[in-house]
Amino acid sequence: MERWTPSGPLDDAELARLYEHGTGCVRANFVSTIDGGATGDDGRSGSINNDADLRVFEILRAVADVVLIGAGTTRTEGYGPVDVADRLRPLRAELGLSPVLEMAVVTRSGILSERLLGAQRPPLVITHAACLHLDSLRERLGPERVLVHGEHEVDLGAAIVDLGNRELKRVLAEGGPHLFGSLLAAKLVDELCLTTSPMLVGGHPPRIVASHAWLDPAQEAHLEHVLVEGSTMFTRWSLSC
């Protein structure tokens, strides 16, 4: 078991080694309370994480090519353009990765916040051919940044292939639970990095997976490592696809 403790924390290079992101790998990252809540009572994951989780979160971004996110989560969590922490830029360069971390937003409706649409570098948008706002997205962002896959629903498998063809092969899926459920159902997820926050929230929060149907068969997972900072636990799981 790998262990990260307050008396001997791992440095950024050691954490990056532990979270090395394989080429052509789709990795999901989530935080959950010990009673299974993916959010606090405000509906946001930010209310259940902490500084240690933020550090791992920044490492995961630093070793990825693209952050994949559902449009609903960008609105709920208040996403703006994604970036790499300044202190991790040299490490990213040593890994031979582009200095630019791309963002790809999955949307059926085509509705994105002005914070994203008006950004200096707007996200890639993944949608389907029947999207009502398809033409306006192409006009606003440029056709090269709008990825159309599927007729009436987004074909996530084709979208992942398209990202790979754009040299965006290290995919970090940051949620939300509906997108994660769809990726799991399509057997597209290779790894799950899960932070277990030492909190109990009660109520009726979402879990990290939102799905109307059971996964059939259930996906098995293999534990790659466990890190501990105080009472917060970080696990990395490889999934059988």
C-alpha positions, 0 to 999 in steps of 0.5 A: 500500500502506498501511503501519504501522511502529514509527517511525510507527504509525497512531493508533486513528482512522486504524486505524478508518478503514482497517477501516471496517465496512460496514453489512450486512457479514459480516467474518471475523478470523483470525490465522495463522502463516507456515506456515499454522497457525491455532493454536499447540501448545496449540490456541489462537490466543492463543499465535500473536498479539502486541500489534500483533494485539491492537490490530487485534483491538480496533479490529475489535470497536469498529467491529462490532455483533456478534461471531459465534463458534462454541460450540466456539471459545468453549470452546477459547479460554475466551471470556467476554462480549465488550466494547469496549476503554475507550479506543475507546468515544468512537470507537465513539460517534462512529461512531454505534454502540451502546455495547453490543457483542453476542455471538452463539454458533452451536451445534448441541448447545446446550452453552455454558459457565457463564461465558457462560450466567451472564453479566450479559449472556449471548450471543445463541444461534443454534441449530436446531429439533432442538437437545436443549437448546433448551428449557433455553436458552430458560428460562435466557436468555429466548426472545428471546435464542435464535435458531432457524434450520433444522430439524436444522442451523443455517441461517446465512443465515437467522441473519445476516438475523435479526441484521440485523433486530435492527440487528446488521448489522456482523457480526464472525466470530471463528471458529473454522475450522469456522464460517468454513468453513460461512460460506464454503460458504454464500457469506456472508462479505464480508471477511477480515481476516488477521493473519500472525504471524511464526512457524513452528509445524510440527505439525498445527495447523488452518488458518483454514478447516476444511471436508470439501469443496473450495469449488466454485468457489474464492472469489477475494479482492481485497486492500484493504490491507496493514499492517506492524508489525515482522514482523507483517503485517495484510491486509484482503481483500474476497471475491467471494460 
